[in-house]
Amino acid sequence: MRVLLDECFPRALRLELPGHEVTTVAEAGWAGVKNGALLQLAATRFEVLLTVDRNLEYQQNFSGLTMAVIVVDAPSNDVEVLRPLMPKVLKELPNAKPGVVTHVHG
């Protein structure tokens, strides 16, 4: 699965997603692009956006989006806080549906 890591998601955690093609927003050349435009760009190349931005679903419209979004609900975006949640993310990836926001909780 082609996964895009949002700017707020630590890129070191890409190693926790074996078997998936993982790219960061910066690597895609979209650093600094605002959420609405980022979602539209990302949907052309990726199947899932992985983020810790819990406000994203309240700020954007996902209907008709051809990409799924997984929000990791954690108290911070520190690698050591997020790493234990990555097995849950891996489990959710195959079930992620375009236009749907899935939450992974600690």
N, C-alpha and C positions, 0 to 999 in steps of 0.2 A: 504494500500500500504506500502511496506517496503522501508523506506527512510534512506539513510546514510547521516549524516551531515559531511561535510569535516572539516578538522582540523581548518580551518580559519573561520568556521561558529559557532557563539556562541551557546553553547548547551542549554542555558536558553530558546532559542526560540523553542525548541522541544515542549513546552507546547502550542505553537501557531498552532500546527498541530494535532488537535484532530482527532481521528478515524484512525490514521496512526501509524504504528510501526516504531518508530524513534530510531536510534542508532547512536552514534558518532564514528568517526574513532578510537578514543582511546578505546572505549568500545569494538569495534570489534577486538582489539589487533593489529591494523595496524598503530599506531602512528609512524611517521617518514618515512613511506613507500612513495616512489616517485610516482608522478601522474600516469605514465603509468602502473606501477605494481599495484597501488591502483585501477585503473579502472578495470583491469582484475580480481583482487580479489573481488572487490565489486560486479561486475556483476554476480558472482556466488551466491550471497546471497540477493542482493537488486534490487529493480526495478528503483529507482531514487537516484542520487547523487545530493545533494543540496550544492552549493558552492557560494562564492563571488569572486572566482578567474576568472576574466574576460579574462585572458590570456590562460586559460586551453584549449579552443577550437582551439587555434592557435598553441599549443604545442603538441597536441595529435591527433591521428586518431580515429574517432568514428565510422567509417564504420564497420559494423559487430558486434558492441558492443550490448550486450543484455540488456543494461540498459540505461535509459534516464538520461540526465543531465539538471538540472535547475540552471542557473546562475542568482543570484540576483545582478543587477547592482546598486550599491550604492556607495556614496563617501567614506564610511568606513564600517568596520564590527562591529561597535558599536551596541549594543543591541537596544538602543533607536533610532538609524537611521534605522535599519532593521525591527523592530517590525511593523511599519506602512505598510510595504510591504508584510507582511505575509498573509493577506487576498488574495492578488494577487497570491502568491505562492500556497495557498490552491486551488484557482480556476484553476490553471494550472496543478496541480498534476494529475487529471484524464485524461488530454489530453496529458501527456508526452509520447513520443514515443521512443522506444529503438533506440540507435544510433543517436539520434537527440538532439542538444543543444537548449534549450528554454531559452530566456532571460525575466526576470521580471524587469521592470523599475519603478523607483519612480515617 
